[in-house]
């Protein structure tokens, strides 16, 4: 099976290709290995001790050299202590996220999803604020929020066409998009397609074969991890994006949703923040991961812990770069799943 693309549909929240995107791409390099770090650390200690081997200490040393070694050892202990404390903090945060995710997975199993009757649709409604970059009158790169509404209608009849309704709002519209004629100036797009394929050459709106996902969380994680083919800034980021791309569609059934939430809990670096509001002000638990190789960009989905349903998503800049403030929200959405009797 060919691994699915991470972003199977045209950009609904991607940043316009600019200096930020180019720099991110240039940063996609592998981190140094543990062996390389250990070798560098040993060389540093040896250099600091005047070239003497770090593994042996002569029986008789001048007191000054002994004090130097003690001072160096003390500094190293402080560094190691700081690293250990940092790792403990990260591990604690990840353990907290894992507990919340597994609780949400258990709730998802007990929750009764809305089910459309014959001729009806399961509707995923997304109210979105995407981040775009452009240059101002002074030629400086600035961030501009733009708003859209995206509705996806999945029919109860598997042979019927899916429908995509998109109000581009104040967002720029690609030239390849055909808009519905409007006397009021609204930028409305309507597309239809079988199995959620709205654009020629693209996979389904739900970027994965949901029926192929194992219903056990550990097996689901192993299954998704096995499809890694070198994309993204890291393997962990790739796994996180694959899983959250499925969940944020709003169209994942409860049993599969539970397995995916459990699988998320197994990704290193995943943390949770409680009482986070989506774009429409509905609060939930933000499950996120910060990627160091993307200037500390943090991707999050917001879940309702009582149902395991995804109610929104956010991208947060954890570093003050490119005119953004530290912990500034770049993109955010509100997602709602309902049943409706008709589609556009």
C-alpha positions in Angstrom: 0.0 0.0 0.0 1.4 3.4 -0.9 1.8 5.6 2.2 -0.7 8.4 2.2 0.4 12.0 1.7 0.5 14.1 4.9 -1.6 16.8 3.3 -3.8 15.2 0.7 -6.0 18.1 -0.2 -5.0 21.6 -1.4 -3.8 23.9 1.3 -6.4 24.9 3.8 -4.0 26.1 6.4 -0.6 26.0 5.0 1.6 29.1 5.0 2.3 30.7 1.7 5.7 29.6 0.4 8.1 32.3 1.6 11.3 32.8 3.5 9.9 31.0 6.6 9.0 27.9 4.6 12.3 27.8 2.7 14.2 28.1 5.9 12.2 25.3 7.5 13.0 23.1 4.5 16.7 23.8 4.9 16.5 22.9 8.5 15.3 19.4 7.8 18.5 17.6 8.8 19.1 14.6 11.0 20.2 15.4 14.6 23.7 14.2 15.8 23.9 10.7 16.9 24.4 9.7 20.6 27.9 8.4 19.7 28.9 11.7 18.2 27.6 13.6 21.2 29.5 11.3 23.6 32.7 11.7 21.5 32.4 15.4 21.5 31.8 15.6 25.2 34.9 13.4 25.9 37.0 15.6 23.7 35.8 18.7 25.5 36.6 17.3 28.9 40.1 16.2 27.7 40.8 19.7 26.2 39.7 21.4 29.4 42.1 19.2 31.4 45.1 20.1 29.3 45.0 17.1 27.1 45.1 14.5 29.9 42.9 11.4 29.4 39.6 11.8 31.2 39.4 8.2 32.2 42.5 8.1 34.4 43.8 10.3 37.2 47.4 10.2 38.5 47.8 9.3 42.1 49.7 12.5 42.8 48.3 15.7 41.4 49.0 19.3 42.3 46.1 20.6 44.3 45.3 23.2 41.7 44.8 20.6 39.1 42.7 18.6 41.5 40.6 21.6 42.2 40.3 22.2 38.4 39.1 18.7 37.8 36.7 19.0 40.8 35.3 22.3 39.4 35.0 20.8 35.9 33.3 17.7 37.4 31.0 20.0 39.4 30.0 21.9 36.3 29.5 18.7 34.4 27.3 17.5 37.2 25.2 20.7 37.1 24.8 20.3 33.3 23.9 16.6 33.6 21.6 17.5 36.5 19.9 20.1 34.4 19.5 17.7 31.5 18.1 15.0 33.7 15.7 17.5 35.3 14.6 18.6 31.8 14.1 15.0 30.7 12.2 14.2 33.9 10.0 17.3 33.2 9.4 16.2 29.6 8.7 12.6 30.7 6.3 13.8 33.3 4.4 16.0 30.8 4.3 13.1 28.3 3.0 10.7 31.0 0.3 13.2 31.8 -0.7 13.4 28.1 -0.6 9.7 27.8 -3.0 9.3 30.7 -5.4 11.9 29.3 -5.3 10.4 25.8 -6.0 6.9 27.1 -8.8 8.2 29.2 -10.3 9.9 26.1 -9.8 6.7 24.2 -11.9 4.8 26.8 -14.6 7.5 26.6 -14.6 7.3 22.8 -15.5 3.6 23.0 -18.5 4.3 25.2 -19.6 7.3 23.2 -22.4 6.9 20.6 -21.3 8.7 17.4 -24.0 10.5 15.3 -25.1 8.1 12.6 -26.8 9.4 9.4 -29.9 7.6 8.1 -30.5 6.6 4.5 -30.1 9.6 2.2 -28.5 11.7 5.0 -25.0 12.9 5.6 -22.4 13.0 8.3 -21.2 16.6 8.3 -17.8 17.8 9.4 -17.9 21.6 9.9 -14.6 23.5 10.2 -14.4 27.2 11.1 -10.8 28.1 10.4 -8.3 31.0 10.9 -5.2 30.3 8.9 -1.9 32.2 9.0 -0.5 33.8 5.9 2.7 35.8 5.4 3.1 38.7 3.0 5.2 41.8 2.7 3.9 45.1 3.9 4.5 48.5 2.2 8.0 48.7 3.8 8.9 45.3 2.4 8.9 43.6 5.8 7.4 40.2 6.3 4.2 40.3 8.3 1.7 37.7 9.5 -2.0 38.1 8.5 -4.8 35.9 9.8 -7.4 34.8 7.2 -10.7 33.1 7.8 -12.6 30.3 6.0 -15.5 27.8 6.5 -15.1 24.3 5.3 -18.0 21.7 5.3 -17.5 18.1 4.2 -20.6 15.9 3.7 -20.0 12.2 3.9 -23.1 10.3 2.7 -24.7 7.4 4.5 -24.8 5.6 1.2 -21.3 4.5 0.4 -22.0 4.7 -3.4 -23.2 8.3 -3.2 -21.0 11.3 -3.8 -19.3 13.3 -1.0 -19.7 17.1 -1.1 -17.2 19.8 -0.2 -18.5 23.3 0.6 -15.9 26.0 1.1 -16.4 29.7 1.9 -13.0 31.2 1.3 -13.9 34.3 3.3 -11.1 36.9 3.1 -8.5 34.2 2.2 -6.8 34.4 -1.2 -8.3 31.9 -3.7 -6.0 29.8 -6.0 -6.5 30.4 -9.7 -7.3 26.7 -10.2 -10.4 26.9 -8.0 -13.8 27.3 -9.7 -16.1 29.5 -7.6 -19.9 29.4 -7.6 -21.2 32.6 -9.3 -22.3 35.0 -6.6 -24.0 38.4 -6.9 -22.9 39.3 -3.4 -19.2 38.7 -3.9 -19.0 35.7 -1.7 -16.2 33.3 -2.6 -18.0 29.9 -2.5 -16.6 26.7 -3.8 -18.5 23.4 -4.1 -16.9 20.1 -5.2 -18.3 16.6 -5.4 -16.4 13.3 -5.5 -16.6 9.6 -4.8 -15.1 8.5 -1.5 -14.1 12.0 -0.6 -11.8 12.6 -3.6 -12.6 16.2 -4.6 -9.5 16.9 -6.6 -8.1 15.0 -9.5 -5.0 13.0 -8.6 -5.5 13.4 -4.8 -6.5 10.8 -2.3 -9.5 11.0 -0.1 -10.3 14.0 2.2 -9.7 11.5 5.0 -6.0 10.8 4.3 -5.9 7.1 5.2 -7.8 3.9 4.8 -9.5 3.9 8.2 -10.6 0.3 7.9 -7.0 -0.7 7.7 -6.1 0.8 11.1 -5.9 -1.8 13.8 -8.3 -1.2 16.7 -5.7 -1.9 19.3 -3.7 1.3 20.2 -0.3 -0.3 20.3 -0.9 -2.1 17.0 -2.2 1.1 15.5 1.0 2.9 16.5 3.2 0.1 15.1 1.1 0.1 11.8 1.4 3.8 11.3 5.1 3.9 12.3 5.9 1.1 9.8 4.8 3.4 6.9 7.4 6.1 7.7 9.3 6.8 4.5 11.6 9.6 5.5 9.2 12.6 5.4 8.8 15.5 7.8 11.5 16.9 10.1 11.6 13.7 12.2 9.9 10.3 12.4 8.0 11.3 15.5 6.6 14.4 13.8 5.6 12.3 10.8 3.7 9.9 13.0 2.0 12.8 14.9 0.9 14.5 11.6 -0.4 11.2 10.1 -2.6 10.5 13.1 -3.8 14.0 13.7 -4.6 14.5 10.0 -7.0 11.6 10.3 -8.6 12.8 13.5 -9.1 16.4 12.5 -11.2 15.3 9.6 -14.0 14.8 12.1 -15.1 11.7 10.3 -13.3 8.9 12.2 -15.7 6.4 13.9 -15.4 5.9 17.6 -13.5 2.6 17.7 -10.9 3.8 15.3 -10.7 7.1 17.0 -10.0 5.4 20.3 -7.1 3.4 18.7 -5.6 6.5 17.2 -5.8 8.5 20.5 -4.1 5.6 22.2 -1.5 5.5 19.4 -0.9 9.3 19.9 0.0 8.6 23.6 2.9 6.5 22.4 4.7 9.2 20.4 7.7 10.7 22.2 7.3 14.4 23.1 3.5 14.5 23.0 2.1 16.7 25.8 -1.3 17.9 27.0 -2.7 21.3 28.0 -6.1 21.4 29.7 -8.8 24.0 29.3 -7.7 25.3 25.8 -10.4 27.0 23.7 -10.9 26.3 20.0 -11.6 29.2 17.6 -15.3 29.3 18.6 -14.5 29.4 22.3 -15.3 25.7 23.2 -12.8 24.4 25.7 -11.1 21.0 25.6 -7.7 19.4 26.0 -4.9 20.4 23.6 -2.7 17.5 22.6 0.4 18.7 20.9 4.1 18.2 20.0 6.8 20.8 19.6 9.2 20.2 16.7 12.7 21.7 17.4 13.7 21.5 13.7 10.8 23.9 12.8 11.8 26.8 15.0 9.9 25.2 17.9 6.6 25.2 16.0 3.9 23.4 18.1 1.1 21.5 16.4 -2.0 20.7 18.5 -5.4 19.1 18.2 -8.0 20.0 20.8 -10.2 17.1 21.9 -13.3 16.8 24.0 -12.2 14.4 26.8 -15.7 13.2 27.3 -16.1 11.8 23.8 -12.6 11.7 22.3 -14.0 13.9 19.4 -11.6 16.5 17.9 -13.1 19.9 18.4 -10.3 22.0 16.9 -6.6 22.4 16.2 -3.9 25.0 16.7 -0.4 25.9 15.5 1.6 27.8 18.1 4.9 29.7 17.6 6.9 28.9 20.8 9.7 31.2 19.7 9.6 34.9 18.7 10.6 34.7 15.0 9.4 36.3 11.8 7.4 39.0 13.5 5.6 36.5 15.7 5.5 36.7 19.5 6.5 33.8 21.7 3.5 31.4 22.2 1.5 33.3 19.6 -1.2 31.3 17.9 -0.6 31.1 14.1 -3.6 29.0 13.0 -6.6 27.7 14.9 -9.9 26.0 14.0 -13.2 24.9 15.5 -14.5 21.5 14.3 -18.0 20.1 14.8 -19.5 16.8 13.6 -23.2 16.5 13.1 -25.8 14.7 11.0 -27.7 16.6 8.3 -30.5 15.6 5.9 -29.1 17.5 2.9 -26.0 18.8 1.2 -25.3 21.7 -1.2 
